[in-house]
Amino acid sequence: MVLEKKRLDITERVVGKLGNGEIQLFEENEQIGRLILNENKNRFELKNGYEEEQNKIYKYMTVTTSPDEKYVDCDSESGWC
């Protein structure tokens, strides 16, 4: 088993709530950051593990992978493997 860091595009799952000159950003029910609205330039402030790039929001996750691992369930009674 190997731990691998993945970057997932979660843009479609992010919801924004407008208030006080900013948009609070949520993934499901968890607030992941905010978009601060400014006349000159809007900017993202995201929790650690999230990133904005080219108007998309990404989440970094550690996943387990098992490259080359095969599942074998042998039936000792019938001899099938």
Secondary structure, 3 states (H helix, E strand, C coil): CEEEEEEEECHHHEEEEEECCEEEEEECCEEEEEEECCCCCCEEEECCCEEEECCEEEEEEEEEECCCCCCCCCECCCCEC
